[in-house]
Amino acid sequence: MNNFTDREINLICNLEANQTIAIKQYTADLAFIVRSLARIIAKAHPDVPICQFSQALGLKQIQMQSEGETLTQSNLFPLPQMGQDPMLHYLDCYYQSDADCILIFLNLHKYIQPPNSDRAIESYLRTIGTDVVKSDNYKRLILIGENVVLPPELIRLIPITEMPLPTEDKRTAALSLKLKEIKTETINLNNLTEATAGLTVREIFNQFEHYYKHCVLKGLAIKEEDLIAHFVDYKTKLLKSLKIEVKPPIANLTFGGHGELRTWLNGVKEVIKPEARDYGIPFPKGCLLGGVSGVGKTLIAEAIANSWNLPLIKISIPKLKGGLVGESEGNLTKALKLIESVQGVLLIDEVEKCVSGADIDSSGVTGGMLSILLEYMQEQTKHFVILTANNVLKIPAELMRKGRLDEVWFAGLPNLEERQEILQIHFNQPKRIKPEYIDSVREFIPLLAGRTELFSGAELASLVTQGLTNIYLDGRGGMPQSSDFIPLAQNLVPLAKSQPEQHQKVIQWSLKARNTSSYESNSQTHSTTVSQC
């Protein structure tokens, strides 16, 4: 069973196509993919020898047998001499040979990417790519690896295709095969197919076997919900390996203020329901939530997921970025594939980091991440997407246009009333203030709120924590007083004051967005904040 579409099969097997192709795949299981590839080629060209080269095993010939594929020592080309680079040697042998042959190079792309670029290998590939042999011989050079990215000089010479993840039909066929093996008819195949979205056929087989053996060893009955949970748990581990969080709804999590945003979200909550599709209303795309740092944009996303009783899937763009060319976009692609079957609120944090000019290198890695994200946002119908950005000035217009997002919001600094609300919430947290002192603390909160203009929610939270810490360290278990906090507020310089030019630029950007609050702030911008920040 292979995952290739008819288009990819035609590209791989077509005699009239270019001699060299590259195959990009998003799993580390190269051996399984090479075997699938070999079966496709052997079916179309049964008499053509198929060889693979890797740094670990050298050159091996893939022998097609009824019980499977085996690797044997290849006699197609002579062995390299002592001290000779084996990759260059076999590329030269391939180029010079007039014999029919298919040579699969594993992870060769790593040697033609910065910082490991090998100009000699790149030169050979350029020569092979331009010198297409017009003869009756069938020769094909296949470069295959994880997150393949070619240098600009080779992009036009070597077509790149992807090793796609299995379609729904292929996942169903794979699962049906395993269910027949264990002779059970109590499992809903449709539910199981949906739970395996984002996995390869090999992963589906392996995890099914793992669950089945566990049940046999423990004497447990095979249950649909347990098998689905097993696949979900495996996918969660894969997501964690990419530093992606999946959080279940959290009880009693909410946010204050943001009247306009709250009203809008109440409408979105109704449109998310399947019944809306019966009226021709499409699934909502999501929104961008920009603003100054520390106003609680992430908490808003968590509270939205909680109020809708949906899991929150959090993708942090900086955590996905890798040091190798193609690694960042490969990580993002894998992440988006894995979450296909998980309906929920998708938070893409610090989205500007995948598009900001300072982060784009000469290879265009971040531009690739942006393209992947834009395509996903245009097509997806399972996630309400929330993009958050601290540096809103670096967000390109194409990310904010209608069709990809339903609304662009700005969350600014809290006004006087909201600062009082935030301070009250932080003082009221469990074990912070003795019940008999709560009324006294409430009396000086308006004064403290008046001395904290331009403070963000996070800065107000830090102020309360620092003041209570000082009281504890002084050995005073008595009533907190305004004198414990106001001097701290006077010495703490909020980010809006320490970087006034940057703050004003953000305020200017806010004119392009809809404000999350329904009333004006006393700090020259619409007020918005999250009460628990």
PyMOL commands that set and color helices and strands:
alter all, ss='L'
color gray80, all
select helices_A, chain A and resi 6-13+30-44+86-96+108-112+119-130+152-155+168-182+189-195+201-218+224-241+259-272+274-279+297-307+317-320+327-338+351-354+357-359+365-379+392-394+397-399+416-427+435-450+457-473+482-484+486-491+495-498+500-512
alter helices_A, ss='H'
color red, helices_A
select strands_A, chain A and resi 20-25+50-54+58-65+68-73+101-106+139-146+160-162+245-247+286-291+312-316+344-349+383-389+407-411+514-515
alter strands_A, ss='S'
color yellow, strands_A
deselect
rebuild
show_as cartoon
